[in-house]
């Protein structure tokens, strides 16, 4: 890829700092599955599913959430993709010994006081609610629920994306 390309090498996974590349989301796949790759996989699946969603559903969602129609699918896919953001916390990263060792080898620290919190869903909601509110203007309570939706779901990305759409469009989220 040339530097003239819209996606130059500075956006490649290998260009990220090693401590970012070391973070894992799924264990048991040899060296694990990268957190960033997992977040991007889920966002891509959600966006693909939303592309085939009924135009009427997306029109309703755009109006209900105050989003431009052309950005609606991307916004929901981003929320889906961010569902495991909290897995980057030391308390979660320490749950898998091989992953923790890789993190430490890449310069990440595991101080005892940082290991007390390991619930990645709560960490995701706590870490993202305010920044997403600032970027979007969306209601903080709505965002807290939206980014914790996956906890109610399974780990299978297709199921996750469909469930996110259902929950985001439910009366509980609208009201």
C-alpha positions as CSV (number, residue, x, y, z in Angstrom):
1,X,0.0,0.0,0.0
2,X,1.5,3.3,-1.0
3,X,1.5,6.4,1.2
4,X,-0.8,8.0,-1.5
5,X,-3.4,5.4,-0.7
6,X,-6.3,6.4,1.6
7,X,-5.2,3.6,3.9
8,X,-1.4,4.0,4.3
9,X,0.7,1.7,6.5
10,X,0.1,3.9,9.5
11,X,-3.3,2.3,9.7
12,X,-2.1,-1.3,9.5
13,X,-2.3,-3.5,12.6
14,X,1.5,-4.0,12.5
15,X,1.9,-0.3,12.9
16,X,0.1,-0.2,16.2
17,X,2.2,-0.2,19.4
18,X,3.0,-3.8,20.6
19,X,1.1,-3.3,23.8
20,X,-2.1,-2.6,21.8
21,X,-1.5,-5.6,19.6
22,X,-0.9,-7.9,22.6
23,X,-4.4,-7.3,24.2
24,X,-6.5,-10.4,23.8
25,X,-10.3,-10.8,23.7
26,X,-10.7,-14.6,23.3
27,X,-8.4,-17.3,24.8
28,X,-8.0,-20.8,23.6
29,X,-7.1,-20.1,20.0
30,X,-3.4,-20.8,20.3
31,X,-2.1,-17.4,21.0
32,X,-5.6,-16.0,21.6
33,X,-7.7,-13.6,19.4
34,X,-6.7,-10.0,19.4
35,X,-9.1,-7.6,21.1
36,X,-8.9,-5.1,18.2
37,X,-9.5,-7.9,15.7
38,X,-12.5,-9.1,17.7
39,X,-14.0,-5.6,18.0
40,X,-13.6,-5.0,14.2
41,X,-15.0,-8.4,13.4
42,X,-18.2,-7.7,15.4
43,X,-18.6,-4.2,13.9
44,X,-18.2,-5.6,10.4
45,X,-20.8,-8.4,11.0
46,X,-23.2,-5.9,12.5
47,X,-22.8,-3.4,9.6
48,X,-23.3,-6.2,7.1
49,X,-26.5,-7.3,8.8
50,X,-27.7,-3.8,9.0
51,X,-27.1,-3.3,5.3
52,X,-29.8,-5.9,4.6
53,X,-32.2,-4.6,7.3
54,X,-35.5,-3.2,6.0
55,X,-35.2,0.4,4.9
56,X,-38.3,1.1,7.0
57,X,-36.5,-0.2,10.1
58,X,-33.4,2.0,9.4
59,X,-35.7,5.0,8.7
60,X,-37.4,4.5,12.0
61,X,-34.1,4.0,13.9
62,X,-32.6,7.2,12.3
63,X,-35.6,9.2,13.3
64,X,-35.8,7.6,16.8
65,X,-32.2,8.2,17.6
66,X,-31.7,11.5,15.7
67,X,-29.2,10.1,13.3
68,X,-28.9,10.9,9.6
69,X,-30.3,7.9,7.7
70,X,-27.0,7.4,5.9
71,X,-25.1,7.1,9.2
72,X,-27.5,4.9,11.1
73,X,-26.1,1.5,10.2
74,X,-22.5,2.7,10.8
75,X,-23.4,4.1,14.3
76,X,-25.1,0.9,15.4
77,X,-22.2,-1.1,14.0
78,X,-19.7,1.0,16.0
79,X,-21.7,0.4,19.2
80,X,-21.7,-3.3,18.5
81,X,-18.0,-3.2,17.7
82,X,-17.2,-1.4,21.0
83,X,-19.1,-4.0,23.1
84,X,-15.9,-5.6,24.5
85,X,-13.8,-2.5,24.8
86,X,-13.5,-3.1,28.6
87,X,-11.6,-6.3,28.0
88,X,-8.5,-4.1,27.9
89,X,-8.6,-3.6,31.7
90,X,-5.8,-5.4,33.6
91,X,-8.3,-7.3,35.7
92,X,-9.7,-9.0,32.6
93,X,-6.4,-9.4,30.8
94,X,-5.1,-11.2,33.9
95,X,-7.8,-13.9,33.6
96,X,-5.8,-15.9,30.9
97,X,-2.3,-16.7,32.0
98,X,-0.8,-16.9,28.5
99,X,-2.5,-13.6,27.5
100,X,-1.3,-11.9,30.6
101,X,2.3,-13.1,30.0
102,X,2.1,-11.8,26.4
103,X,0.8,-8.4,27.7
104,X,3.7,-8.3,30.2
105,X,6.2,-9.1,27.6
106,X,4.9,-6.1,25.6
107,X,5.3,-3.7,28.6
108,X,1.8,-3.8,30.2
109,X,1.8,-3.7,33.9
110,X,-0.4,-5.6,36.3
111,X,-0.4,-3.9,39.7
112,X,-2.4,-5.6,42.4
113,X,-5.0,-2.8,42.8
114,X,-5.8,-2.9,39.0
115,X,-6.7,-6.5,39.2
116,X,-9.7,-6.1,41.5
117,X,-12.1,-5.1,38.7
118,X,-12.5,-7.7,36.0
119,X,-16.1,-7.3,34.7
120,X,-15.4,-6.1,31.2
121,X,-19.1,-5.2,30.5
122,X,-19.2,-2.8,33.4
123,X,-15.8,-1.4,32.4
124,X,-17.0,-0.9,28.8
125,X,-20.0,1.1,30.0
126,X,-17.9,3.1,32.5
127,X,-15.1,3.9,30.0
128,X,-17.2,4.7,27.0
129,X,-20.4,6.3,28.3
130,X,-19.0,9.9,28.7
131,X,-16.8,10.0,25.5
132,X,-19.7,8.6,23.4
133,X,-22.1,11.1,25.0
134,X,-19.6,14.0,24.2
135,X,-19.2,12.8,20.6
136,X,-22.8,12.0,19.9
137,X,-25.0,14.0,22.3
138,X,-26.9,10.8,22.9
139,X,-28.5,10.3,26.3
140,X,-26.1,8.8,28.9
141,X,-28.6,6.2,30.2
142,X,-29.4,5.1,26.6
143,X,-25.6,4.8,25.9
144,X,-25.1,2.8,29.1
145,X,-27.7,0.3,28.0
146,X,-26.6,0.3,24.4
147,X,-23.0,-0.6,25.1
148,X,-24.0,-3.2,27.6
149,X,-26.5,-5.0,25.3
150,X,-24.0,-7.7,24.3
151,X,-23.9,-9.0,27.9
152,X,-27.5,-10.2,27.3
153,X,-26.4,-11.9,24.1
154,X,-24.2,-14.8,23.2
155,X,-20.7,-14.5,21.7
156,X,-21.7,-15.4,18.2
157,X,-21.3,-12.2,16.2
158,X,-24.3,-12.7,13.9
159,X,-26.6,-13.3,16.9
160,X,-25.0,-10.4,18.7
161,X,-25.7,-8.0,15.9
162,X,-29.3,-9.1,15.5
163,X,-29.9,-8.9,19.2
164,X,-28.3,-5.4,19.3
165,X,-30.8,-4.3,16.7
166,X,-33.7,-5.8,18.6
167,X,-32.7,-4.2,21.9
168,X,-31.8,-0.8,20.5
169,X,-35.2,-0.7,18.8
170,X,-37.2,-1.9,21.7
171,X,-39.6,0.3,23.6
172,X,-37.3,0.3,26.6
173,X,-34.5,1.9,24.7
174,X,-36.8,4.3,22.8
175,X,-38.7,5.6,25.9
